[in-house]
Amino acid sequence: MAKVLKPSIKVIGVQGETSLALYDALKTGGIVRCPVGTTLAEGLAGNAYKEILPFLQEVVDEMVLVSEEEIDRGMSWPILTGGQVVEAARAVGVAALLAEKFTLPPGPTLFVVRGGNVDAAVLREVVAG
């Protein structure tokens, strides 16, 4: 919605390296079936769907990929620095920033980071490093 109200906003999408369907769909302009690997970011795993692709093509300016290790770091950093539990699929933006996958533009920056639905065993493993 922000992009519709202010088209100059730059939207950077982040996807895990183990599930490339959305990344590939945006690069090629069409649906691409890809194998789906195991990932901490289960909410991002799976294949892209034709119903959502036109919307994403319109609003996403850039896509970057993060590794599982980077996702782990993206989850642990908010916990260790601010006590905020963030599920892996919502921590990929933080992961990309920490891994320097993109440069922050001048001015205000917004990350959508929400969702604390993390399995206790996964949380222990992430915090333990």
N, C-alpha and C positions, 0 to 999 in steps of 0.2 A: 504494500500500500504506500509506503514512503516513497518508493521510486515513481509511482504514479503521480503523487503530489509534488515531487521535486525530481524531475528526470536527471538532474546533474549528479544525483547520489550514485556512488559506485558500489555495486553489490558484488561481493566476492563469495562464491560458493566453495565449500570444502567437502571433500569426499575422501574416504579411506582407500588406500591402495588395494585392499583385498576385494573391493566391489566396484568395478570401473564402469558399470553400465551407464549411469547418469553422466559421468565425466565424458565417456565416449560419445554418448548421444548428443551432448552439447557441442562437442568438437566436430562431429560429422553431420549434424543436422537431422539425424534419423535414429530410430530405435536400434540399439545394438544389444544383442543377448550376450552376456558374459558370464563366466563362472563366478560363483559367489564363494569367497573364502571365509574362514573363521575370523571374527573381529570382535573387539570390545564394543564397537559402535554398532550394535545389532540393529538399531533403529535406522541406520543408513544402508544396511545390507539389502541386496536384492536387485532386481532389474528395473529399468526405467519404463514408464508407461506413456503411451502416445497422448493420453488425455492431458498430462501435465507438461509435456515438452514445449508446446508453443508458449505457455506462460513463462517458463524458465528461460527460454530463448529471448524473450522480451525483457526480462528484468536482470538476469545474471550477466555481468560484464566480464567476469573472469572466474575460472575454476582452478583450484589447486588441490593437490593430493597430499595426504599425510600418512605416514607409516603407523604401524601398531605401537611402536615405541613412542612416537610423537603423540599419539592419542593418549597413551598412558601418562605421559608428562602433562598433557593438557588437562587430564582429570586430576592429577595430584597437585598441580600448582595452585588451583583455587582452594583446595583443602588445606595445604600447608601454609599458605600465605593469608588466607582470610576465613578459614573454617567453613567454606562453602562446598557442599557436596553437589557435584554436577555429573549427570550420567554421560557416558562416553559420546553418544551421538550429538549431544549438546556442547561438548567440550572441544570439538574439532576446530572451531574458530580460534580458541585459545591455543590449541596445539599448533595450528598453522602460524600464528603470530610468534609463539616461542621458538619455532623452527625457522623463522624468518623466510616463510614461503611467499610473503608479499611485503611491500613497504607501506607503512601507514601514511595516508595522505595528510596534508596539513589540515588543521581544523578538527572539529568533533568527529569521533569515531564511535560506532555502536556495534557491540557484539550481542547477538541473541544467545544467551547462556541461561538455560533453565532446565528444570527437571532433575530431581534427586532420586530417581528410581534406579538405585544401584544395589545389586545383590551384595550382601554382607561379605561373602567370601572374596568377591571381586574387589570390593572396597579395601579390605585388609591387604590384598596383594598389591594394589596400586599404591597405597600409602607406604607399604614396606619397601617398595621400589624394587 
